[in-house]
Amino acid sequence: MKKYLSLVTFAHTIFAMPFAFIGFFLAVTTTEYHFDWLKLVLMVLCMVFARNSAMAFNRYLDRDIDIQNPRTKQRDIPAGRISPRAALTFVIINCLLFITATWFINRLCFFLSPVALFVVMGYSATKRFTALCHLVLGLGLSLAPIGAYLVVTGQFAITPIFFSLSVLCWVSGFDIIYALQDEDFDRSKNLHSIPAYLGKVNALRLSTFLHVLSAIFIMMPAVETHVGFLYYIGIAFFCAMLIYQHLLVKPNDLSRVNFAFMTTNGIASVVFAVLFLLDRIWIH
């Protein structure tokens, strides 16, 4: 179990899972649908199964690249802790579990489940042909709030889409920062990434622009839905963490990239989600 948790970097669930809870409780508190423990459990399981599928497939597909990269050669497959066949079997099992879980939610989620898997798993191949791979990763994680909203309601709405757009820009922006570490390697192996294409300085500028968009989109739900003061505190904190990670990383100093990537974004996601949930409780 420890090996497979390492394979999928389970700790990174902290990025998207809080926004799934946001989508779920947004639906519960703004529509006629009521809280349902079974749906909440199924939503969490879907998040886990989808992410397991995506991350394990990424590790499986990138195994030949990872073994050549000094930064990634100690990952589980290149290091021999998990075989490629075992990783692929793990992917298939999690895909089947994800689709099965959606069957028990509602018809729309079930019919959209292959589309969701295609998006979250498709990211793994994109670095081979487009520098927009970071946006594809952002798109995959952005399914969390709108997907969780669909779990409750079985229908689309504008407010969760604002959250999804915010996640898309947020994740794409910090993935560009993370990819700065591999700029030279990506260029030498003809792999596509924003840092390899634009260079460190312009890549950071694009990341900043995406994070500005993320901040704008995370403010938009307040236009469509009644929110309280805790939500605005959450916005301020989320934006402050976006600014902070850009202060940590410089084109000539990448020593704090991992801290900016994992710690600041993880804290931003969790604290914003907690303040959102408290705000919904306060209003109701």
Secondary structure, DSSP 8 states (H G I E B T S, - for coil): -HHHHHHTTGGGGGTTHHHHHHHHHHHHHHSS----HHHHHHHHHHHHHHHHHHHHHHHHHTHHHHTT-TTTTTSTTTTTSS-HHHHHHHHHHHHHHHHHHHHTT-HHHHHHHHHHHHHHHHHHHHTTT-TTHHHHHHHHHHHHHHHHHHHHHSS--HHHHHHHHHHHHHHHHHHHHHHGGGHHHHHHTT---HHHHH-HHHHHHHHHHHHHHHHHHHHTHHHHS---HHHHHHHHHHHHHHHHHHHH-BTTB-TTHHIIIIIIHHHHHHHHHHHHHHHHHHH-
